[in-house]
Every structure is written in structure tokens, then in C-alpha cells.
Amino acid sequence: MFVRLTGCPLRCRYCDTEYAFYDGDWTTVRDVVDKVSTFSTRHVCVTGGEPLAQPGCLRLLACLCDLGFRVSLETSGALDIGPVDPRVVRVVDIKTPDSGEQPKNRLENLPELRSTDLLKFVICSRADYDWSKAFMGRHALAGRCEILFSPSFKQVAPVQLAEWILQDRLGVRFQLQLHKILWGDVPGK
């Protein structure tokens, strides 16, 4: 189950959820938890926009964990991940140069990463790929947590990114946006 929170302080060039900048309804943490509890899923991913920009996000994450859900958080990496409940798996983006938001990377988050967290790079070009490889080395990220390389939809062919990773024997996990493969580039999916 995805819980998408509205609002984001970033404007990545490849953003596929621009509707989450402004759309949405005001609701309480209790209402969100009650709604999530009506579904049979046990895994909840809180995403955005940028969920950590919402004042109730930390409480929402803790409440979901308290109810026994497996909880993950997808965050831009521009805000402090330290206060996030330790039971939550944090999926932290590192913004590449082609995102247009690289200066907003909060490098102070890197020492906060746990082995259960994931670090994600959205790759928009060969230059982004090379930058990401260098970033991994410069910050000694190998082995700290799982690292995901994902091709930016319609910017890098998935097969091209997979070939670069294989050629370099890079220790990362290749990730696709499965919802776009299944349903296309449809907002809200």
C-alpha cells in the first residue's frame, strides 16, 4: 500500500508526481491509519512529494509500526532522516546532477544509513551514471546499505543502464518503476 503525502520542497526535472505538489486532502494521522487498516496488505510505503516535509509524517510512521505494519519511507534525501522511527526502512534518494536538485543532497544523512535502508540514484544520462559511481566511491557507500540504480523513465533505456552496471560489475541493484511498465505513465499509479 502506498500512502502519498502532498508537498515537496524540490523540483526534480524528472518528477512524475507533480500533482503531489498541491493536490490532496487535509486529513489526520488517525484517519490515514484507519484507512490503511481496511486493506489486507501488511507493507505500507509512505511517499510523496516529500513526506518528511509534512509535520505529521513521523507520528504516522510510528503509528503504522506500532500496529505491526512493515513500513518503508521514500524520501528525497534533502531533509533529516535521523528522527525517523528505527523500525522504518528508509529509501533515501541521492539527487544526481541531471535532476537539477543535486545541491539539495543532505550529506549528513549518509552516516545515518543502516544496513536495512536503501540508497537510490535515479539515472538520467551516462553522465549521471558516472557521477553516481564516483559518489559511491567518494562516500564509501559499498556495503553500507543496498544501493539502487533506476533509469529515469523515457530518459535512459532500462537495457542501457543494465549494460553499464554489468560492464562495470557495479555492486548495485537495478530497479525499474514497475507501475509504469504495468500501467504506463499515468499520474497517481
KEDO-130130 format. One record per residue (C-alpha): residue in three letters; x, y, z. Coordinates in steps of 0.25 Angstrom, whole numbers. Layout:
NODE:ala:X:Y:Z $
...
This chain:
NODE:met:0:0:0 $
NODE:phe:5:14:-4 $
NODE:val:2:26:5 $
NODE:arg:5:38:-3 $
NODE:leu:7:51:5 $
NODE:thr:5:64:-2 $
NODE:gly:16:75:-3 $
NODE:cys:31:75:-7 $
NODE:pro:42:86:-6 $
NODE:leu:49:80:-18 $
NODE:arg:46:81:-33 $
NODE:cys:54:70:-39 $
NODE:arg:53:71:-55 $
NODE:tyr:48:56:-56 $
NODE:cys:38:57:-45 $
NODE:asp:26:48:-49 $
NODE:thr:17:53:-37 $
NODE:glu:16:68:-39 $
NODE:tyr:1:66:-35 $
NODE:ala:6:63:-21 $
NODE:phe:12:77:-20 $
NODE:tyr:-2:83:-18 $
NODE:asp:-13:72:-19 $
NODE:gly:-18:65:-7 $
NODE:asp:-28:66:5 $
NODE:trp:-25:70:19 $
NODE:thr:-26:58:28 $
NODE:thr:-22:53:41 $
NODE:val:-11:43:45 $
NODE:arg:-23:35:51 $
NODE:asp:-31:35:38 $
NODE:val:-19:31:30 $
NODE:val:-16:19:39 $
NODE:asp:-31:15:40 $
NODE:lys:-32:15:24 $
NODE:val:-19:7:23 $
NODE:ser:-24:-3:33 $
NODE:thr:-36:-6:24 $
NODE:phe:-27:-13:14 $
NODE:ser:-21:-27:15 $
NODE:thr:-7:-22:12 $
NODE:arg:4:-22:23 $
NODE:his:14:-14:16 $
NODE:val:12:1:15 $
NODE:cys:21:11:7 $
NODE:val:20:25:11 $
NODE:thr:24:34:0 $
NODE:gly:21:48:-6 $
NODE:gly:24:58:-11 $
NODE:glu:34:59:1 $
NODE:pro:27:52:13 $
NODE:leu:37:58:23 $
NODE:ala:32:72:19 $
NODE:gln:19:68:26 $
NODE:pro:18:71:41 $
NODE:gly:10:58:44 $
NODE:cys:19:49:36 $
NODE:leu:28:44:47 $
NODE:arg:16:41:56 $
NODE:leu:9:34:44 $
NODE:leu:21:25:42 $
NODE:ala:22:21:57 $
NODE:cys:7:18:58 $
NODE:leu:8:9:46 $
NODE:cys:19:2:52 $
NODE:asp:12:1:65 $
NODE:leu:1:-6:58 $
NODE:gly:10:-17:53 $
NODE:phe:11:-12:38 $
NODE:arg:24:-13:31 $
NODE:val:27:1:28 $
NODE:ser:36:8:18 $
NODE:leu:39:23:15 $
NODE:glu:43:28:1 $
NODE:thr:50:42:3 $
NODE:ser:57:51:-6 $
NODE:gly:69:51:4 $
NODE:ala:68:67:5 $
NODE:leu:63:66:19 $
NODE:asp:68:60:32 $
NODE:ile:65:45:33 $
NODE:gly:71:44:47 $
NODE:pro:57:45:55 $
NODE:val:50:34:46 $
NODE:asp:46:22:55 $
NODE:pro:57:12:54 $
NODE:arg:46:1:51 $
NODE:val:44:8:37 $
NODE:val:52:4:25 $
NODE:arg:57:18:19 $
NODE:val:59:19:4 $
NODE:val:67:31:2 $
NODE:asp:69:38:-11 $
NODE:ile:83:44:-16 $
NODE:lys:80:54:-26 $
NODE:thr:88:53:-38 $
NODE:pro:93:66:-46 $
NODE:asp:82:64:-57 $
NODE:ser:71:64:-46 $
NODE:gly:74:79:-45 $
NODE:glu:74:77:-30 $
NODE:gln:88:71:-27 $
NODE:pro:91:83:-17 $
NODE:lys:80:79:-8 $
NODE:asn:86:66:-5 $
NODE:arg:87:65:11 $
NODE:leu:101:58:12 $
NODE:glu:99:58:27 $
NODE:asn:88:47:24 $
NODE:leu:99:37:19 $
NODE:pro:105:34:33 $
NODE:glu:91:31:38 $
NODE:leu:88:20:28 $
NODE:arg:86:6:34 $
NODE:ser:88:-7:27 $
NODE:thr:73:-9:25 $
NODE:asp:72:5:18 $
NODE:leu:73:7:3 $
NODE:leu:80:18:-5 $
NODE:lys:74:21:-18 $
NODE:phe:80:28:-30 $
NODE:val:71:32:-42 $
NODE:ile:80:32:-54 $
NODE:cys:76:41:-65 $
NODE:ser:89:40:-74 $
NODE:arg:102:34:-75 $
NODE:ala:108:46:-68 $
NODE:asp:98:43:-57 $
NODE:tyr:103:29:-56 $
NODE:asp:118:33:-56 $
NODE:trp:115:43:-45 $
NODE:ser:107:33:-37 $
NODE:lys:118:23:-38 $
NODE:ala:128:33:-33 $
NODE:phe:119:38:-22 $
NODE:met:118:24:-17 $
NODE:gly:133:23:-16 $
NODE:arg:136:37:-10 $
NODE:his:126:34:1 $
NODE:ala:130:19:3 $
NODE:leu:115:14:1 $
NODE:ala:118:0:-4 $
NODE:gly:113:-9:7 $
NODE:arg:107:1:16 $
NODE:cys:93:-2:11 $
NODE:glu:87:-7:-2 $
NODE:ile:88:3:-14 $
NODE:leu:78:4:-25 $
NODE:phe:81:10:-39 $
NODE:ser:68:13:-46 $
NODE:pro:67:19:-60 $
NODE:ser:59:31:-61 $
NODE:phe:46:28:-69 $
NODE:lys:48:32:-84 $
NODE:gln:62:37:-82 $
NODE:val:71:25:-81 $
NODE:ala:66:12:-87 $
NODE:pro:66:1:-76 $
NODE:val:75:-8:-84 $
NODE:gln:85:3:-86 $
NODE:leu:86:5:-71 $
NODE:ala:87:-10:-68 $
NODE:glu:98:-12:-78 $
NODE:trp:106:0:-72 $
NODE:ile:104:-7:-58 $
NODE:leu:108:-21:-63 $
NODE:gln:120:-15:-71 $
NODE:asp:126:-9:-58 $
NODE:arg:122:-20:-49 $
NODE:leu:116:-10:-41 $
NODE:gly:110:-15:-27 $
NODE:val:96:-8:-28 $
NODE:arg:82:-13:-30 $
NODE:phe:76:-10:-43 $
NODE:gln:62:-4:-41 $
NODE:leu:50:-1:-50 $
NODE:gln:37:7:-48 $
NODE:leu:29:-6:-49 $
NODE:his:16:2:-48 $
NODE:lys:20:10:-61 $
NODE:ile:22:-3:-68 $
NODE:leu:9:-9:-64 $
NODE:trp:0:4:-65 $
NODE:gly:8:14:-73 $
NODE:asp:12:28:-69 $
NODE:val:-2:30:-62 $
NODE:pro:-2:40:-51 $
NODE:gly:-6:34:-38 $
NODE:lys:-2:20:-41 $
